[in-house]
Amino acid sequence: MLKITLVRSTIGAIPKHKATAISMGLRKLNKSIILPDNPATRGQIQQIRHLIKVEEV
């Protein structure tokens, strides 16, 4: 499992990156979610890696 925290705002982000963050459940700054470690999640993380912090749970 991975704990993902939104640490940078999506205000100036590319619309596709903003949509990815919202689809992951990251709507507010410093909000954390726990998602399974699978290829789909890893792809989303790779796309918005400049906006988030990832930790192993």
MDTraj code that builds the backbone (N, CA, C; nanometers):
import mdtraj as md
import numpy as np

residues = "MET LEU LYS ILE THR LEU VAL ARG SER THR ILE GLY ALA ILE PRO LYS HIS LYS ALA THR ALA ILE SER MET GLY LEU ARG LYS LEU ASN LYS SER ILE ILE LEU PRO ASP ASN PRO ALA THR ARG GLY GLN ILE GLN GLN ILE ARG HIS LEU ILE LYS VAL GLU GLU VAL".split()
xyz = np.array([
    [0.0850, -0.1184, 0.0000],
    [0.0000, 0.0000, 0.0000],
    [0.0897, 0.1249, 0.0000],
    [0.0396, 0.2295, -0.0624],
    [0.1126, 0.3552, -0.0724],
    [0.0306, 0.4686, -0.0126],
    [0.0963, 0.5506, 0.0679],
    [0.0318, 0.6706, 0.1216],
    [0.0764, 0.7874, 0.0348],
    [-0.0208, 0.8537, -0.0266],
    [0.0073, 0.9621, -0.1201],
    [-0.0500, 1.0915, -0.0639],
    [0.0332, 1.1953, -0.0574],
    [-0.0063, 1.3244, -0.0019],
    [0.0139, 1.4334, -0.1058],
    [-0.0869, 1.5177, -0.1247],
    [-0.0760, 1.6312, -0.2164],
    [-0.0017, 1.7433, -0.1442],
    [0.1185, 1.7779, -0.1909],
    [0.1997, 1.8785, -0.1229],
    [0.2132, 2.0088, -0.2007],
    [0.1748, 2.0081, -0.3290],
    [0.1765, 2.1305, -0.4082],
    [0.0395, 2.1519, -0.4698],
    [0.0011, 2.2761, -0.4857],
    [-0.1305, 2.3107, -0.5382],
    [-0.1443, 2.2725, -0.6860],
    [-0.2670, 2.2401, -0.7248],
    [-0.2950, 2.2067, -0.8643],
    [-0.3444, 2.3286, -0.9429],
    [-0.3404, 2.4465, -0.8833],
    [-0.3931, 2.5664, -0.9491],
    [-0.3235, 2.5935, -1.0817],
    [-0.1920, 2.5881, -1.0860],
    [-0.1208, 2.6178, -1.2101],
    [-0.0866, 2.4949, -1.2916],
    [-0.1383, 2.3802, -1.2515],
    [-0.1028, 2.2550, -1.3183],
    [-0.1748, 2.2391, -1.4513],
    [-0.1194, 2.1533, -1.5347],
    [-0.1826, 2.1170, -1.6622],
    [-0.3174, 2.0526, -1.6294],
    [-0.4224, 2.0820, -1.7051],
    [-0.5550, 2.0257, -1.6754],
    [-0.5572, 1.8734, -1.6616],
    [-0.4773, 1.8035, -1.7402],
    [-0.4714, 1.6566, -1.7315],
    [-0.4147, 1.6135, -1.5958],
    [-0.3150, 1.6855, -1.5456],
    [-0.2566, 1.6535, -1.4153],
    [-0.3553, 1.6849, -1.3033],
    [-0.4279, 1.7940, -1.3184],
    [-0.5297, 1.8312, -1.2206],
    [-0.6374, 1.7228, -1.2135],
    [-0.6797, 1.6739, -1.3290],
    [-0.7808, 1.5685, -1.3347],
    [-0.7301, 1.4389, -1.2724],
    [-0.6027, 1.4093, -1.2912],
    [-0.5441, 1.2887, -1.2315],
    [-0.5458, 1.2986, -1.0797],
    [-0.5078, 1.4135, -1.0253],
    [-0.5077, 1.4325, -0.8803],
    [-0.6492, 1.4178, -0.8243],
    [-0.7474, 1.4761, -0.8909],
    [-0.8860, 1.4667, -0.8444],
    [-0.9362, 1.3235, -0.8517],
    [-0.9006, 1.2519, -0.9587],
    [-0.9459, 1.1130, -0.9726],
    [-0.8847, 1.0222, -0.8663],
    [-0.7677, 1.0605, -0.8150],
    [-0.7045, 0.9837, -0.7077],
    [-0.7662, 1.0178, -0.5720],
    [-0.8449, 1.1243, -0.5656],
    [-0.9075, 1.1643, -0.4409],
    [-0.8338, 1.2757, -0.3690],
    [-0.7400, 1.3394, -0.4387],
    [-0.6607, 1.4473, -0.3788],
    [-0.7197, 1.5808, -0.4203],
    [-0.8090, 1.6363, -0.3396],
    [-0.8746, 1.7611, -0.3732],
    [-0.8166, 1.8807, -0.2975],
    [-0.7696, 1.8593, -0.1767],
    [-0.7164, 1.9683, -0.0951],
    [-0.5691, 1.9459, -0.0651],
    [-0.4989, 2.0546, -0.0425],
    [-0.3579, 2.0500, -0.0089],
    [-0.3366, 1.9743, 0.1221],
    [-0.2316, 1.8950, 0.1290],
    [-0.1929, 1.8140, 0.2455],
    [-0.2915, 1.7020, 0.2774],
    [-0.3813, 1.6706, 0.1848],
    [-0.4708, 1.5574, 0.2031],
    [-0.3954, 1.4308, 0.1650],
    [-0.4142, 1.3244, 0.2435],
    [-0.3475, 1.1969, 0.2186],
    [-0.4493, 1.0884, 0.1873],
    [-0.4090, 0.9982, 0.1002],
    [-0.4915, 0.8824, 0.0677],
    [-0.4017, 0.7594, 0.0679],
    [-0.4617, 0.6433, 0.0840],
    [-0.3875, 0.5176, 0.0782],
    [-0.4439, 0.4373, -0.0381],
    [-0.3558, 0.4039, -0.1323],
    [-0.3948, 0.3288, -0.2505],
    [-0.3078, 0.2051, -0.2643],
    [-0.3582, 0.1015, -0.3328],
    [-0.2766, -0.0188, -0.3531],
    [-0.1591, 0.0085, -0.4462],
    [-0.0528, -0.0665, -0.4274],
    [0.0664, -0.0522, -0.5107],
    [0.0508, -0.1424, -0.6327],
    [-0.0031, -0.0873, -0.7420],
    [-0.0197, -0.1632, -0.8659],
    [0.0220, -0.0755, -0.9839],
    [0.0346, -0.1328, -1.1032],
    [0.0813, -0.0535, -1.2177],
    [-0.0055, 0.0691, -1.2495],
    [-0.1364, 0.0607, -1.2306],
    [-0.2241, 0.1750, -1.2586],
    [-0.1937, 0.2908, -1.1640],
    [-0.1808, 0.2607, -1.0359],
    [-0.1490, 0.3635, -0.9369],
    [-0.0102, 0.4217, -0.9623],
    [0.0857, 0.3355, -0.9956],
    [0.2219, 0.3822, -1.0240],
    [0.2233, 0.4769, -1.1442],
    [0.1404, 0.4505, -1.2442],
    [0.1317, 0.5385, -1.3610],
    [0.0772, 0.6750, -1.3243],
    [-0.0253, 0.6779, -1.2378],
    [-0.0812, 0.8058, -1.1934],
    [0.0216, 0.8825, -1.1116],
    [0.0940, 0.8118, -1.0257],
    [0.1975, 0.8751, -0.9439],
    [0.3054, 0.9358, -1.0332],
    [0.3467, 0.8619, -1.1348],
    [0.4508, 0.9096, -1.2263],
    [0.4071, 1.0375, -1.2970],
    [0.2794, 1.0465, -1.3311],
    [0.2286, 1.1627, -1.4041],
    [0.2297, 1.2899, -1.3192],
    [0.1978, 1.2777, -1.1898],
    [0.1897, 1.3980, -1.1047],
    [0.2931, 1.3945, -0.9920],
    [0.4081, 1.3347, -1.0181],
    [0.5116, 1.3193, -0.9149],
    [0.5633, 1.4520, -0.8606],
    [0.5498, 1.5604, -0.9384],
    [0.5963, 1.6919, -0.8943],
    [0.4967, 1.7587, -0.7976],
    [0.3773, 1.7010, -0.7795],
    [0.2762, 1.7596, -0.6920],
    [0.2562, 1.6804, -0.5630],
    [0.3090, 1.5586, -0.5564],
    [0.2776, 1.4698, -0.4445],
    [0.4015, 1.4189, -0.3731],
    [0.3763, 1.3593, -0.2561],
    [0.4797, 1.2885, -0.1802],
    [0.4274, 1.1484, -0.1575],
    [0.5099, 1.0476, -0.1820],
    [0.4672, 0.9081, -0.1721],
    [0.5471, 0.8379, -0.0632],
    [0.4760, 0.7625, 0.0218],
    [0.5397, 0.6838, 0.1277],
    [0.4854, 0.5420, 0.1242],
    [0.5700, 0.4457, 0.1593],
    [0.5283, 0.3060, 0.1701],
    [0.4572, 0.2866, 0.3045],
    [0.3447, 0.2169, 0.3029],
    [0.2708, 0.1922, 0.4276],
    [0.2817, 0.0463, 0.4634],
])
top = md.Topology()
chain = top.add_chain()
for i, resn in enumerate(residues, 1):
    res = top.add_residue(resn, chain, resSeq=i)
    for name in ("N", "CA", "C"):
        top.add_atom(name, md.element.get_by_symbol(name[0]), res)
traj = md.Trajectory(xyz[None], top)
